[in-house]
Amino acid sequence: MSVLIVEDDDRLMDALRAYLRKSGYATTGASDAAQAMESLGADTEVVLLDLGLPDMDGIELCRLIRQRSGVPIIIATARSHVQERIRGLRAGADDFVVKPYNVLELVARIEAVTRRWRTAVAEPDHDQVITLSGLRIDLASRQLAIDGESVDLTRTEFDIVAALARYPGVVVPRERIIREVWQTDWHAYSRSLEVHVGSIRRKTGRVDVIETVRGVGYRVVGS
């Protein structure tokens, strides 16, 4: 597996590359946005992205990468405020870790996002369309439309909608959604789930598109 590390701290870069190589990963390093875009290739399987870059804010770089590629992006930064997480996830990131982080957790997160990405690419749900109260969820083309209007969702946002729509009439527990979307049982993804649900509501223009059932989980509207 090839990991592109975008990090302007040379010592941290060297430490990360050494650890990931020992864990069986091929790595490429980039110290700024320009290098990152040059290094991003068809063989890149995950991007580990710092936000504090010398030539461009990492959020903007995240948007540029997402425009060019569907590769999983994990933001790794010292910015711990929830608004930074929201900005990163809305820009197209798949996950967000705050420095200092445990490298074992980082590797597990890399494994989770790449496993989900490979599954989506290798095993698409052909000829499956779910229709619920004005929503049209095409699992094969991974597109959501509301009343005939297409809604531009990130990969993770679509996976959440699809996970809910597969259980019509059922409140889906948070743990099940996290297990299906991130393929892990970690409660660390609970906040990420909340942020993504908020983003889905904002993009669809309907706060009721996903119903929150407090203390349990979520239900897609019309189910």
C-alpha positions as CSV (number, residue, x, y, z in Angstrom):
1,M,0.0,0.0,0.0
2,S,1.3,3.5,-0.9
3,V,0.8,6.4,1.5
4,L,1.4,10.0,0.5
5,I,2.5,11.9,3.6
6,V,2.0,15.7,3.4
7,E,3.9,17.2,6.3
8,D,6.2,20.2,6.7
9,D,7.9,19.0,9.9
10,D,10.9,17.1,8.7
11,R,11.4,15.1,12.0
12,L,7.8,14.0,12.1
13,M,7.9,13.1,8.4
14,D,11.0,11.0,8.9
15,A,9.5,9.3,11.9
16,L,6.2,8.6,10.2
17,R,7.9,7.2,7.0
18,A,10.1,4.9,9.1
19,Y,7.2,3.6,11.1
20,L,5.0,3.0,8.1
21,R,7.7,1.3,6.2
22,K,8.2,-1.1,9.1
23,S,4.5,-1.7,9.0
24,G,4.7,-2.7,5.4
25,Y,3.7,0.5,3.7
26,A,5.4,2.3,0.8
27,T,5.6,6.0,1.5
28,T,6.1,9.2,-0.5
29,G,6.8,12.5,1.3
30,A,5.7,16.0,0.4
31,S,6.5,19.1,2.5
32,D,4.1,21.5,0.8
33,A,1.0,21.6,-1.4
34,A,2.9,21.9,-4.7
35,Q,5.0,18.8,-3.9
36,A,1.8,16.9,-2.8
37,M,0.0,17.6,-6.1
38,E,3.1,16.5,-8.1
39,S,3.4,13.3,-6.0
40,L,-0.2,12.3,-6.1
41,G,-0.5,9.5,-8.6
42,A,-2.6,6.5,-9.6
43,D,-0.7,4.3,-7.2
44,T,-1.5,6.5,-4.2
45,E,-3.9,4.6,-1.9
46,V,-4.2,7.0,1.0
47,V,-3.2,10.6,1.7
48,L,-2.1,11.6,5.2
49,L,-2.5,15.4,5.2
50,D,-1.3,18.0,7.6
51,L,-3.1,21.4,7.6
52,G,-0.3,23.7,8.5
53,L,1.6,23.9,5.1
54,P,3.9,26.7,4.0
55,D,2.3,27.5,0.6
56,M,-1.4,26.7,1.1
57,D,-3.9,25.9,3.8
58,G,-4.3,22.2,4.1
59,I,-8.1,22.5,3.8
60,E,-7.8,24.0,0.3
61,L,-5.3,21.3,-0.7
62,C,-7.8,18.7,0.5
63,R,-10.3,20.2,-1.9
64,L,-7.8,20.1,-4.8
65,I,-7.0,16.5,-4.1
66,R,-10.6,15.5,-3.9
67,Q,-11.3,17.2,-7.3
68,R,-8.6,15.2,-8.9
69,S,-8.9,11.8,-7.1
70,G,-11.2,9.7,-5.0
71,V,-8.3,8.5,-2.9
72,P,-9.0,8.3,0.9
73,I,-7.7,11.4,2.8
74,I,-6.9,11.4,6.5
75,I,-6.2,14.9,8.0
76,A,-3.6,14.8,10.8
77,T,-3.1,18.1,12.5
78,A,-2.7,19.9,15.8
79,R,-5.8,21.9,15.1
80,S,-8.2,20.3,17.6
81,H,-11.3,22.7,17.4
82,V,-14.4,21.0,16.1
83,Q,-14.9,23.6,13.4
84,E,-11.6,22.5,11.8
85,R,-12.9,18.9,11.7
86,I,-16.1,20.1,10.1
87,R,-14.1,22.1,7.5
88,G,-11.9,19.2,6.7
89,L,-14.7,16.7,6.4
90,R,-16.7,19.1,4.2
91,A,-13.6,19.6,2.0
92,G,-13.6,15.9,1.3
93,A,-11.5,14.2,4.0
94,D,-12.5,10.7,5.1
95,D,-11.1,10.9,8.6
96,F,-9.5,13.3,11.0
97,V,-6.9,12.7,13.8
98,V,-5.5,15.3,16.2
99,K,-1.8,15.5,17.0
100,P,-0.3,14.0,19.1
101,Y,-1.8,10.7,18.1
102,N,-1.0,7.1,18.7
103,V,0.7,5.6,15.6
104,L,-1.1,2.3,16.2
105,E,-4.4,4.1,16.0
106,L,-3.2,6.0,12.9
107,V,-2.3,2.7,11.1
108,A,-5.7,1.3,12.1
109,R,-7.5,4.3,10.6
110,I,-5.5,4.0,7.4
111,E,-6.5,0.3,7.2
112,A,-10.2,1.2,7.8
113,V,-10.5,3.9,5.1
114,T,-8.6,2.0,2.5
115,R,-10.5,-1.2,3.2
116,R,-13.8,0.6,2.7
117,W,-12.5,2.3,-0.4
118,R,-11.3,-0.9,-2.0
119,T,-14.6,-2.6,-1.2
120,A,-16.6,0.2,-2.8
121,V,-14.4,0.1,-5.9
122,A,-14.2,-3.7,-6.3
123,E,-17.8,-4.6,-5.3
124,P,-20.3,-2.0,-6.5
125,D,-24.0,-2.7,-5.9
126,H,-25.1,-3.1,-9.5
127,D,-28.7,-2.2,-10.5
128,Q,-29.8,-1.2,-7.0
129,V,-31.9,1.9,-6.5
130,I,-33.6,2.7,-3.3
131,T,-36.5,5.2,-3.4
132,L,-37.8,6.8,-0.1
133,S,-40.0,9.8,0.2
134,G,-38.5,11.9,-2.6
135,L,-35.1,10.4,-2.2
136,R,-33.5,8.3,-5.0
137,I,-30.3,6.5,-3.9
138,D,-28.5,4.8,-6.7
139,L,-26.0,2.4,-5.1
140,A,-24.4,1.4,-8.4
141,S,-23.5,5.0,-9.5
142,R,-23.3,6.2,-5.9
143,Q,-25.6,9.1,-6.5
144,L,-28.3,10.7,-4.4
145,A,-31.2,12.8,-5.8
146,I,-33.9,14.6,-4.0
147,D,-37.1,15.3,-6.0
148,G,-35.1,14.8,-9.2
149,E,-32.2,17.1,-8.2
150,S,-28.8,15.6,-7.8
151,V,-26.9,16.1,-4.5
152,D,-23.1,16.2,-4.4
153,L,-22.0,14.0,-1.5
154,T,-18.6,12.9,-0.5
155,R,-17.9,9.2,-0.5
156,T,-18.4,8.9,3.3
157,E,-21.6,10.9,3.2
158,F,-23.0,8.7,0.6
159,D,-22.0,5.6,2.5
160,I,-23.9,6.9,5.5
161,V,-27.1,7.6,3.5
162,A,-26.8,4.1,1.9
163,A,-26.3,2.4,5.2
164,L,-29.5,4.0,6.6
165,A,-31.5,3.4,3.4
166,R,-30.7,-0.3,3.4
167,Y,-32.8,-0.6,6.6
168,P,-36.2,1.0,5.7
169,G,-38.5,1.4,8.7
170,V,-35.6,0.8,11.2
171,V,-33.7,3.1,13.5
172,V,-30.1,2.2,12.8
173,P,-27.8,2.3,15.9
174,R,-24.7,4.5,15.8
175,E,-22.6,1.4,16.3
176,R,-24.0,-0.3,13.2
177,I,-23.5,2.7,11.0
178,I,-19.9,3.1,12.2
179,R,-19.3,-0.6,11.6
180,E,-20.7,-0.5,8.0
181,V,-19.2,2.9,7.0
182,W,-15.8,2.8,8.7
183,Q,-15.6,-0.9,9.2
184,T,-14.6,-0.6,12.9
185,D,-16.3,-0.7,16.3
186,W,-14.4,2.3,17.6
187,H,-16.5,4.9,19.4
188,A,-13.9,7.5,18.3
189,Y,-15.8,7.8,15.0
190,S,-19.0,8.9,16.8
191,R,-18.2,12.6,16.5
192,S,-17.2,12.1,12.8
193,L,-20.6,10.5,12.2
194,E,-22.4,13.5,13.7
195,V,-20.4,15.9,11.6
196,H,-21.1,14.0,8.4
197,V,-24.8,13.8,9.2
198,G,-24.9,17.6,9.7
199,S,-23.1,18.0,6.3
200,I,-25.7,15.8,4.6
201,R,-28.5,17.8,6.0
202,R,-26.8,21.0,4.9
203,K,-26.2,19.8,1.3
204,T,-29.7,18.4,0.8
205,G,-31.3,21.5,2.3
206,R,-33.5,19.4,4.4
207,V,-32.8,19.1,8.1
208,D,-35.3,16.3,8.3
209,V,-33.6,14.1,5.6
210,I,-32.0,12.1,8.4
211,E,-33.8,11.8,11.7
212,T,-31.9,11.6,15.0
213,V,-33.2,9.2,17.5
214,R,-31.6,10.2,20.7
215,G,-29.6,7.6,22.6
216,V,-30.0,5.1,19.7
217,G,-29.0,6.3,16.3
218,Y,-30.5,7.6,13.0
219,R,-33.2,6.9,10.5
220,V,-33.5,8.1,7.0
221,V,-36.6,10.1,6.2
222,G,-39.4,8.1,4.7
223,S,-38.2,4.9,6.2
